[in-house]
Amino acid sequence: MQLKNIIRTCGLFLIIVFGIGIAQSQQQTGNLKGTVSDNQGQQLPGVLITITSPVMTGERVQVTNAEGRYRFLELPPGNYELTAELEGFATVKRTNIRIQLGQTITVDIAMTVSTMEELE
């Protein structure tokens, strides 16, 4: 009888420790996603999206998919800057994007066609 109680107690302890570990690991980062479109509302595939932050080493880069979507997963909490670039369009920068633990932020971007001066 005593051995059964010890095994049950150990099993319960392991379940609790494992559950706490999973809960903590899921809340150590945040996510950033969005859709890039032109000023007519058409999604833009192939847009180069770059994010930087003092809380990251280097930068992360994504290219929007066929639906103009991008996403960055498992970002450390902090402030980010996002840049969207596509030939023929004016570069778009977004600053002070705050990522918090366990949060997914959506930043949609509307790009405008470049003027001749911007292309030079």
C-alpha angles and dihedrals in degrees: 000000000000093000090053091054092048092051091047091049092048091048092050091048092052092049091052094047092046092048093050090049092053093047092051094046091053092055101049095088144030136214137233124204140159150143127256119211139162123253088270091059096253113141114245118220120197098035113151108231117192126183127191135179139167087240092062132065108237121334138296123229132198133172118219115250127233090286093050093252129141135176139185117201132200099017118172113245114269146084119311139192119214126199125191119197133179128158111258093024132089113256113253123210126190119189137189095033103167117211116193133188114289092358130127113207121199118211112178117191131206114200126199128212113262121248119232090258092056092050094056 
